[in-house]
Amino acid sequence: MDRPYVMGVDVGGTNTVFGVVDARGVILESGKIKTGSYETAEAYLAVLAPELNKLIERAGGKEKFNGIGIGAPNGNYYKGTIEDAPNMVWAKGKVIPFAKMISYATGIPVALTNDANAAAIGEMTYGIAKGMKDFIMITLGTGVGSGIVVNGQLVYGHDGFAGELGHVVVRKENGRLCGCGRRGCLEAYTSATGVARTAKEFVEQGKVKTLLTELVPDVEKITSKDVYDAAVKGDSVAIDIFKYTGRLLGEAFADFIAFSSPEAIVLFGGLARSGEFIMQPIKEAMTEYSLGIFKGKTKILLSELPESDAAVLGASALAWEIK
Amino acid sequence: MDRPYVMGVDVGGTNTVFGVVDARGVILESGKIKTGSYETAEAYLAVLAPELNKLIERAGGKEKFNGIGIGAPNGNYYKGTIEDAPNMVWAKGKVIPFAKMISYATGIPVALTNDANAAAIGEMTYGIAKGMKDFIMITLGTGVGSGIVVNGQLVYGHDGFAGELGHVVVRKENGRLCGCGRRGCLEAYTSATGVARTAKEFVEQGKVKTLLTELVPDVEKITSKDVYDAAVKGDSVAIDIFKYTGRLLGEAFADFIAFSSPEAIVLFGGLARSGEFIMQPIKEAMTEYSLGIFKGKTKILLSELPESDAAVLGASALAWEIK
């Protein structure tokens, strides 16, 4: 292969992780810097670019690279921009032409999209969705993200922002306030913070004794990890919290299936690793709420990419598509 | 052009309509037979095929045709089958290899999909969605159907049945029973029968005097057309019925936008012709419920294809895609 490598760059709210990846999905070299503390995109770039160029040199120079793929919050594929990403000082309320900036600094063509889309491309290229033409990636983390693949192509929509399934409204009446300012979004219930809110509600109702009050005396501090620990010990309240969360996901998935009838829904992130506590209610509700012709057809799969590498792999996969 | 014509066949619950169409979307010849009364698909075909062949001969023979496109309830694009279409005796509980049967009877290649998908391709080929790569077609009739176009291609999903947006669940709690057996589907509220049910509910609440009780003394018999007539005369209950229906559509559209971020949502069918009575609440609710980055971006358009021709045109458009 003329250009055997790609670079993947994952711009997260806290850290930026990057790595040199080969065609089999092996990360040959990697690095990391802090993302958030820079005042301007230029200041951030002044630290990031030398790090990227160092790895590029070590891999044999820019001629070895097919491209650089970037996953970033509010990343726009068509424009190569990061648009008003609220968690990063240098990108808040601004439109940053990030793809151009990185391309200029490295001499390598750049493709950019949001992090969940990058994850979907990663699964399709190196992961469990290899060979699938129709699937939906759902990332369950601090937020709930999604990347939708139809006919083997990522769905970007007319404006480059398609695939915001964390913000479909699953509770139309009296829904929880979401970080986006609206009410009842899937993310408000099924993100890590959503699960923590459910835990607080369930514990405060206090109908049943729960291990959670022993583990974390201050209800404000219960995390989804605590809920998992309590569930493993057989705590019925913790198990109910997962049931509640899983059923909401399953209901929402039934609607997603009515839209694009995917072969699989691939889950990624902390909550997805809660095993049958979450998987069983997801599957039950999905089957229960699916339209007859769709029942039992769509698989629920877990990403098999190692969590620490997935973001870099996903971003890097985008760079193979650069022609 | 070597093959200047296509044939469009629309298999409806009551009538089957068909026509010879040229590349500009002009219907040169057309015909019609009853769909429903035949016991077997073979008996139906024995009447339909000679009618099609008559038109084919008149147009200069099968060599003049690029293909035949068929829109049919529960039509599967990948398999060319009609699967368990409950409104047609000959297709109820059966899988009919309809594309093959028609191709065999006419000697012309056949493509088949469901009626709403055909409508979407019709709009993209001859109608208001010409040149659009991302849009959603919503047909508001006896049922609520949809055809979704992403990256210029129809979304068929992994099984050929994608795009059942009439069956996303818009009321998760205490939803109306839908014809599909589940509760709270969009179709149960925004189809013609859904609007009639809303009318019955609103009139029976009887808080305000309404023209509807004068126009149609038996509440069971109110149709969406009656509601329109009353709304035109300024009846506040009728106007509220449209507002209720439109807001439900707008809410649902906000979720569709979070999925595929289409350039436009194109409406077709009786209810869509109720003008501002329905359009204004749709637009208001859609904007209100849309995620910030999507607000004000997606157009709501009305199909401009004449209702009587749209089904044949839509089906015929599918036949241009046959290679």
Chai-1 contact restraints between the chains, C-beta under 6 A:
chainA,res_idxA,chainB,res_idxB,connection_type,confidence,min_distance_angstrom,max_distance_angstrom,comment,restraint_id
A,D134,B,G157,contact,1.0,0.0,6.0,A-B,restraint_1
A,D134,B,H158,contact,1.0,0.0,6.0,A-B,restraint_2
A,V150,B,V150,contact,1.0,0.0,6.0,A-B,restraint_3
A,V150,B,V155,contact,1.0,0.0,6.0,A-B,restraint_4
A,N151,B,Q153,contact,1.0,0.0,6.0,A-B,restraint_5
A,Q153,B,N151,contact,1.0,0.0,6.0,A-B,restraint_6
A,V155,B,V150,contact,1.0,0.0,6.0,A-B,restraint_7
A,V155,B,S260,contact,1.0,0.0,6.0,A-B,restraint_8
A,G157,B,D134,contact,1.0,0.0,6.0,A-B,restraint_9
A,G157,B,S260,contact,1.0,0.0,6.0,A-B,restraint_10
A,G157,B,S261,contact,1.0,0.0,6.0,A-B,restraint_11
A,H158,B,D134,contact,1.0,0.0,6.0,A-B,restraint_12
A,H158,B,S261,contact,1.0,0.0,6.0,A-B,restraint_13
A,H158,B,E263,contact,1.0,0.0,6.0,A-B,restraint_14
A,D159,B,S261,contact,1.0,0.0,6.0,A-B,restraint_15
A,D159,B,K297,contact,1.0,0.0,6.0,A-B,restraint_16
A,F161,B,S261,contact,1.0,0.0,6.0,A-B,restraint_17
A,F161,B,I293,contact,1.0,0.0,6.0,A-B,restraint_18
A,A162,B,S260,contact,1.0,0.0,6.0,A-B,restraint_19
A,A162,B,S261,contact,1.0,0.0,6.0,A-B,restraint_20
A,E164,B,A258,contact,1.0,0.0,6.0,A-B,restraint_21
A,E164,B,L291,contact,1.0,0.0,6.0,A-B,restraint_22
A,H167,B,A258,contact,1.0,0.0,6.0,A-B,restraint_23
A,H167,B,L291,contact,1.0,0.0,6.0,A-B,restraint_24
A,V168,B,D255,contact,1.0,0.0,6.0,A-B,restraint_25
A,V168,B,A258,contact,1.0,0.0,6.0,A-B,restraint_26
A,C180,B,L291,contact,1.0,0.0,6.0,A-B,restraint_27
A,D255,B,V168,contact,1.0,0.0,6.0,A-B,restraint_28
A,A258,B,E164,contact,1.0,0.0,6.0,A-B,restraint_29
A,A258,B,H167,contact,1.0,0.0,6.0,A-B,restraint_30
A,A258,B,V168,contact,1.0,0.0,6.0,A-B,restraint_31
A,F259,B,F259,contact,1.0,0.0,6.0,A-B,restraint_32
A,S260,B,V155,contact,1.0,0.0,6.0,A-B,restraint_33
A,S260,B,G157,contact,1.0,0.0,6.0,A-B,restraint_34
A,S260,B,A162,contact,1.0,0.0,6.0,A-B,restraint_35
A,S261,B,G157,contact,1.0,0.0,6.0,A-B,restraint_36
A,S261,B,H158,contact,1.0,0.0,6.0,A-B,restraint_37
A,S261,B,D159,contact,1.0,0.0,6.0,A-B,restraint_38
A,S261,B,F161,contact,1.0,0.0,6.0,A-B,restraint_39
A,S261,B,A162,contact,1.0,0.0,6.0,A-B,restraint_40
A,E263,B,H158,contact,1.0,0.0,6.0,A-B,restraint_41
A,L291,B,E164,contact,1.0,0.0,6.0,A-B,restraint_42
A,L291,B,H167,contact,1.0,0.0,6.0,A-B,restraint_43
A,L291,B,C180,contact,1.0,0.0,6.0,A-B,restraint_44
A,I293,B,F161,contact,1.0,0.0,6.0,A-B,restraint_45
A,K297,B,D159,contact,1.0,0.0,6.0,A-B,restraint_46
